[in-house]
Amino acid sequence: MQHNIFRFLICIVLISPVLSGNSMAQSCADVLKLCPPADKIYNKQSLARTYRMHPAQKLKIVHVFYGSTAYHINICKSDSLGQFHLQVIDDESGAVFWDNANDDYSSTINISFGSTKRIILEIEALNPEKFKKQWGCLGLAIRYHREESAAQNQKPEMPKRVEVTEQPEPLELPDF
């Protein structure tokens, strides 16, 4: 009997870290509900992810943005975490396309590129002292809208009617 109780306790001790880690990850799932609504034109979702972030941590997320596509990027968070610094950086050249420090630390951006690019989204907390715990939940939602090209919008032409005025002479085929 004592042997069974001992096994049970060992199982509980071994499983509890797994369960607590899982519950921590689930606690961030609701942060995407805090995203401000995007314009209805951005009707497709490219990315929606939550992150557990340490106050001193800098997130670097690499994402492919396709040319001729308009994107709406949201940082989703509770107000208690304060502001975040977001930079949109070209992965190849390191050029900063957009820095929210120049836009009153806005948590949303509408952006598009003429050609497909690998982009780094670099996010860090400006007010780490506002994190009530050691970790905070941050959400990132990227929605997009792609314009259909004029060629795709055109209806295909119906083939013109072909009239045969002369009957061709029948071909004679050799016997095999």
SVG drawing of the C-alpha trace seen along z (x, -y; Angstrom):
<svg xmlns="http://www.w3.org/2000/svg" viewBox="-19 -61 42 64">
<polyline fill="none" stroke="black" stroke-width="0.4" points="0.0,0.0 2.8,-2.5 4.6,-1.5 1.6,-2.5 1.3,-5.9 5.0,-6.5 4.5,-5.8 1.6,-8.1 3.5,-10.9 6.4,-10.4 4.0,-10.6 2.5,-13.8 6.0,-15.4 7.1,-14.4 3.9,-15.6 3.3,-18.9 6.1,-20.8 4.6,-19.8 1.1,-20.8 2.2,-24.1 4.3,-25.0 1.3,-24.2 -1.0,-26.4 1.5,-29.2 1.4,-29.0 -2.4,-28.9 -2.5,-32.0 -1.2,-34.1 -3.8,-32.8 -6.3,-35.6 -3.9,-38.4 -4.8,-38.4 -8.3,-39.5 -6.7,-42.7 -5.7,-43.6 -7.4,-46.7 -9.6,-45.9 -8.1,-46.2 -9.8,-47.8 -12.0,-45.2 -9.9,-45.4 -7.3,-43.3 -9.3,-40.1 -6.6,-37.4 -4.4,-36.5 -0.7,-35.8 0.4,-35.4 -1.3,-35.4 1.0,-34.4 1.5,-35.0 4.8,-35.3 5.8,-35.2 8.2,-38.0 10.7,-38.9 10.9,-42.7 14.5,-42.9 14.0,-40.6 14.1,-41.7 12.0,-39.7 13.2,-39.3 10.6,-37.7 11.6,-37.0 8.6,-37.0 8.3,-37.0 6.3,-39.9 5.2,-39.5 5.4,-42.3 2.2,-44.0 0.5,-43.1 -0.8,-45.5 -0.1,-44.4 -1.6,-45.5 0.6,-44.7 -0.7,-44.8 1.1,-44.4 -1.5,-43.1 -0.9,-43.6 -2.6,-44.6 -2.2,-48.3 -0.4,-47.4 2.7,-46.4 3.2,-50.0 4.6,-50.8 6.8,-48.7 9.4,-49.7 8.8,-48.1 11.1,-48.3 10.5,-46.9 14.0,-45.9 15.1,-44.5 16.8,-41.2 19.2,-41.5 20.5,-45.1 19.6,-45.9 17.8,-49.1 15.0,-50.2 11.8,-50.6 9.7,-51.8 10.4,-52.7 7.4,-53.3 9.6,-55.7 8.9,-58.2 5.2,-57.5 4.5,-58.0 5.2,-54.3 2.1,-53.2 1.2,-49.5 -0.2,-49.3 1.2,-49.9 0.0,-49.5 2.9,-48.7 3.5,-47.3 6.6,-46.5 7.1,-46.5 8.9,-43.2 9.0,-40.2 11.3,-40.7 12.4,-38.9 11.7,-41.3 12.7,-41.3 10.1,-42.6 12.1,-43.7 10.1,-44.3 11.2,-45.4 9.5,-46.8 10.0,-50.5 8.8,-50.3 10.1,-47.0 9.2,-48.2 5.5,-48.0 5.7,-44.2 4.0,-43.0 5.5,-39.6 8.8,-38.5 7.0,-37.7 4.3,-39.4 2.2,-38.3 2.5,-39.9 0.6,-39.1 1.5,-39.8 -1.1,-39.8 -0.3,-40.3 -3.2,-40.6 -3.0,-41.3 -4.8,-42.3 -3.6,-41.5 -4.9,-43.4 -5.9,-41.2 -4.1,-42.2 -6.1,-43.7 -5.4,-40.6 -7.1,-38.4 -10.1,-40.7 -10.7,-40.6 -13.2,-38.0 -11.8,-35.6 -12.8,-36.4 -15.1,-34.0 -13.5,-32.5 -14.6,-34.0 -16.8,-31.9 -14.9,-30.3 -16.7,-29.5 -15.3,-27.1 -16.0,-28.2 -14.2,-25.5 -14.0,-21.8 -10.5,-20.5 -9.7,-17.5 -9.6,-14.3 -6.2,-12.9 -5.3,-9.4 -3.5,-7.4 -1.2,-4.6 -2.1,-1.1 0.0,0.5"/>
</svg>
